[in-house]
Amino acid sequence: MLKKTLTYVSHEASRTGAPLFLYNALSRMGTLNWNQQILLLRDGPLRKSFANLYPTKVHAEGVWKTFFHRIKKPDMYYLSSHSYSFLHQAKKEGIPAICHVHEVPLSFEQESPETLELLRIYPSSYLAVSRYVEKMLISMGIEPKKIRYCPSGIDIQYWKRRSSGEGLRQKIGIPSDAVVVGMSGQVVPLKGVDIWVEMAIMLMKNHPDQEWYFLWVGGTSKYEPNYMQAMKQKVQDAGLSHYIHFVGEQRDPRPYYEVFDVFTLTSRMESLSLVCLENALIGTPVIAFSAAGGPQEFGDHGFVELVSEIGPEPMADAVFHMQKNLKKQSELQENAAKNIPKLYSIDVSVSTMKDEIQRVFNDVQSSKMLCDEY
C-alpha cells in the first residue's frame, strides 16, 4: 500500500512562536508511516530550513514557488496557527484537516464568521497548546472529544545554562552587581511592551539604591512597524536609553537569557509561552500575569511566579521582591528542573503529534472503507 501524504500548512516562515515550533518539531519526526511536505502561506527566514527537511511550497508575492521537490495533493492537511482561512481550500478539495491551535481569543476576532464556522465543524481533530486554549476551543462550540492537549515543548538539552552571562554583560556595559530584567517577544502591543517599559521606569524611580538594566529580545513586527520606534521614544523621553535596551531579534537568544536575573512575561494574552519555559529551564526566575491565560499552568506546576493583576505596578513590585527572595528563586528553579523535562519537552510534543496524526489517518481510512461497503 502506498504511503499517505500529509501537508503541514504554516501561515509564514518567520522565526517566531508557531513557525519556529513547527520547524523544530518536524526536524525531530524521524521515521514515519506517511510522507511529509510543507506549505507556507508567506515566505520568511525559516523557508530554507523548512525546505531542507521536506518538499516545500511557498506563496511569495502572489506566486506559488516550490523548493527542491514538487509537492502533490495530500491525503490530509495539518494546519499550524493562523492558517484557518485555508480550511476553505481543504473543504473545497475534500481533504480532512487537523488544526494545531496556538492562538489566544483575540486572534480569532480577525477571522470572518464563515472561517470561524468552518473551524468549528470541519477539522477532524484539534491539538491545543495549553489548557487555556483547550477551554477556549470548547467555548467556541468545538466538541471536547475532538480536542487533544498537546503543549508546545522546548529542546531540554539546549535550554540549559552554559555560562554566567558575564561576558555579554561586559560587552553591553552592564555592571556585575546590576539586576537585569529581561523579556522576549515581538515588539507588539499584545506582548505588553508599554507595561514593560513603564515597569522599568517605576523600578528605577522607586528603588534607586539598586542599579537596574532592562533587555528586550525580539524584533519589529511587519504588521506594526512603527510600534518599536514609539517604545524607544518613550524610553528616550524618560531619559533611560542607557538602561533600557531593545536588542532586536536574535538567531540564538540563549546568551541574552543567561544575562537575565529576572524574566518578566508582560504579555496581555499568551496561549502558552515558550520563552517562559526557556528562561525557567536556564534557571532564571520567571514572573507572568495569570490573567494572560497560558502561563497559568506554569504557575500551577510551581516554576513561574504569577501576578494576578495586569499592569506595570504589580509587575514592578513582583520583580523587586523576587530579586531579593533567594528562597523563592531556588524553589522556582527546582520545580522547573523537575517539571519542564517531564511535561514540556519538544519530544513529548512530537510524540503526541505523531500519535494524533496516525489516529486521524486510521479514522479517515476506516470511514472510507465503511462508505465503500455501502
N, C-alpha and C positions, 0 to 999 in steps of 0.2 A: 504494500500500500504506500502511495506517495505521501511524503510528509506534508502536513498542513503548513500554511504560511500565515504569520502574524505580522501586522504592520503597527509599529508604535508611532503615534501622532503627537508631536510636541509643538506648542504654539510658537516657539522660537528656539534659537540655539545660543542663548545668552549664558554667561557664567553667573547665573542666579539660581535661587532655590530649586524649583521643579526641574528645569532642564539639566542642571548640574547633577541633581539626584538621579535622574533618569540615565544620564551617561554613566555615572558611577555604578548604578545597578546593572546596566547592560554589560558593562565590562566584566562583571562577575557571574554572568549567567551560566557559563560552562556548556557542557554537552546537553542538548535538548532534543525533545521529540518533535519539534517543529522548526521551520525556517523562520528567520527574523529579518525584518527590513524596517527602515525608518523614513518617516515623512515629516519634514519640518515646514511649518506654515510660514515662518520667517527665518531668514538667514541670521548668522551670528558667528562669534568667535569659536563656538564649540562645533561648528559644522564639520570641520576636517576631522575632529576627534570622533564624532559620530560615524563619519564615512569610513574611518579606519576600522570600525567594528563590524558594520553591516552595510549592505547596499542602502544608499541614502538618496532621497529626492527632496529638493528644497524649492520653495516658491520664492523667487527673487525678482522684484520689480515686475510683477505680473507674468513672469515666465517660469515654467517648471524646468528645473535643471536636475539631472541625475548624475551622481558621482560614483565612479568606479564600476558599478554594475547596474543594469536595468532592473527596476523593481516591477513586480507583477501584481495582479489583482489578488488581494489576500483572502483568507478564509475568515479572518477576524481582525478587528481594529482594537488597539489598546490606546485610549485617549488619556494623555497625561497633562492635566491642568490647563485651563484657559483655552481649550480647543473644542468646546462643546458645540459650537456652531457647525463643526464638521460632522456632527450626528446627522444633519440633514443629508449630507452626501452618503454616509453609511446606510441610512434608511433607503435612499434612492437606489443604491446598489444592492440592497437586501443583504448586507453583511452585518453580522452581530458585532457588538462592541462591549468592551469593559472600560469603565471610567475610573481612573485613579485620581481622586479628588484632593487637591492641595489648597483649595480656596477658603476664604472667610466669607461670611454672608454678604459683605459689601460688594464683593466681586460679582455676585450674581445679579446685582441691581443693574449691571451694564448689559445683561443678556436680554434678548427680545422675549416676549411671552411665548412665542412659538418654540424657541430654543429651550426655554425652561420647561415647557410641557413635554418636549421630546426627551429632555434629560430625565424627567420624572418617570417616563414609561418605556423608553426604547432600550437602554442598556441591559445586557444580561446580568451584569454584576457591577458592584461599586466597591472600590478599595478606599477606605477613609484613613487619612494620615494621623488622625488623633480621635480621642473620644469626643472632643468638641465638634469636629467635623462630622462624626458619626451622628451625633444628636441633631446637627444642622440638617443633614440629609433626611432624617426621619421627619423633622419639622416641615420639610419641603414636600412631604407626601410620598416619599420613596419607601417601598416595603422594607422593613427591617431585615427580613430574611435574605434580601439581595445585597446587603451591606456587610463587608468584612473589614475588621480593624487591621490596618497594616501601617504602623507608624514608620515614617521615614527614618532611616538609620545612617550612621556615620562609620567611617573606617576606624575601628577601635585602635589598631596599632599606630596609625598615622597621627591621631589626635591625642598623643601623649607628650608631655613636656620634654623637650630636649635641651633647653637652655634656660638660664635665669632671665634672659631678655636684656641683660645689662649692656651688651654690645650695641643693640639697636637704640636703647635709651640714650647712650652716649652720642650716637650718630645724630639723633633728633635734637639732643641738647637738654635732656631731662635729668635733673639731679637724682642721685641714687635714693635719697630719702623722700622724694616726692611721691604722692599717691596718684597713680594713673588710672583713670576711669575710662573704659572702652565701650564701644558699641560697633556693630557691624550690620550693614544692610544698604540697599539702595537709598539714596537721599531723596525720599518722597514723604509727603505728609503722613501717610499711614504708619510709617516707622517712628513717628513721634520725634522727628528731628528738632522741632521747636521746643518740645518738652525737654529734650536732652540738653539743648543749649541753655535754656532757662534754668535747668537744674545745675548746670556748671556755674552759671553766674551766681546762683544762690549759695552754692558751696563756698565759692571764693569770697563772697561778701560776708557770710555768716560765720565762717571758720578760717579767718586769715592767719591763724597761728600754724596751720598746716599748709604746705605747698601742694597745689593741685595741678595736674595736667589732664587733658582730655583728648582722646584719639577716636575718630570715627573712620572705620574702614568700609569703603563702599563708594561706588561711582554714581554719576548722574543718570537719571532715567531719561530716555529719549522722549517719553511722554510728558515729562515736566522738566524741560531743560533749564528753566530759569530758577528753579527752586534752590539748587545748590548755591547760586550766587546770592539769593535772598538770605540764606542762612549764614553765609560768610559775611555778608554786610551786617547782619545782626551781631555777630561776634566782633566785627571791626568797630561798630558803633559803641559796643561795651568796653572797647579798649583792651580786649583779651586775646588778640590774634596770636600772641606769643604762647598762650597756654591752651588754646582750643584749636585742634588741628583736624582738618578733613584730608586724609591721606590718599583718597581715591581707591579705585578697585585694584586689588592685589591678586595676582595669579595664585600666589601662595600666601594666605593671610596669617598662617600659624606664627611666624616670627613676631608679628604685631600682637597677636593674642598673648604671647609669652611675656610681653611688656606689661600687660594689664594687671593691676592689683584688684580691681573690681570690674565686672562686666554688667552693664545695665541694658536690659532689653526694654526700650521705651515705646515699643510698638503699641498702637491703639488696638490693633487686632492682629493675631497670628494664628495660622492653622496649626502649627506645632512649634517650629523654630530650631533648625539645625545648628545655628550659631550658639544657641544656649547649650546644646549638647556638647559642641566642640570645646567651648570655653570651660564648661564644668568638668569635662574629662581631663583637660590640661591641668586642672586644679585651681582655677580661678573662681572665687565666689561669684555667683550669678544672681542678679535681682531682676524680677519681671513683675508686670502688672497681672494680677489674677484675672481681672476683667478682660484682658486681651484674648482669653479663650484657651488656645492650645497649651500654653505653658502651665496651666493649672495642674495637669497630670504630672509635670516635673516636680511641682511643689508637693503633690500627694506622695511622690516617691522620695522626697526629702533631700533632693540635691539642688533645688532652686528656691531662693527666698522670695516669697510672694508679697506684693504690696497691694492692698485692697482697693485703694483709690487712685485713679489715673490722674497724674498731674506732676509738675516739677517739684513742688514742695515735699510731697510724700516720698518721692524717689530720692531727693536730696537727703532727707532725714535717714532713709534706709541705708544709703551709701555711707553717711557719716558714722552711723552706729556699726555697720558691717566692718569697716576698715579698722575699728578698734576691738572688735569682738573675735579674738583668736579662737575661742572655743566654738563659736558658730561656724567660722571658716573651716575648721577641722571637721566638724560634723557634716557640712556640705560636701567636702572633698571625699570623705569616707563613703557617703551614700552614693556619690557619683561613681566612684571606682567600683562599687558593688553592683549598682543597678544598671548603669548605662550599657556595659558589655552584654548583659543578660537580656535587656529589653529593647535597646536601641542600636544594635549593631546592624550595619547595612546587610550583613549576611543573613540576618533574621528577616529583614525586609525582602530580600531576593528570594528566599525560600518560600515566603508567603505568596509573593507574586507568581512564582513558577507553579505553585500548587493551585492557585486560583485559575491561572490560565489553562492548565491541564484539565481542571474540573469543568470549566466552561466549554472547552473543546469537547470533552466527553458528553456533556449535556446536549450540546448542539448536535453531535453525531447521533446520539440516542433519539433525539426528537426527529431528526431527518429520517432515520431508519423506521421510526414509528409511522411517520407520514407516508413513506414509501409503501408500507404494508397496506395502507388504506387507499 
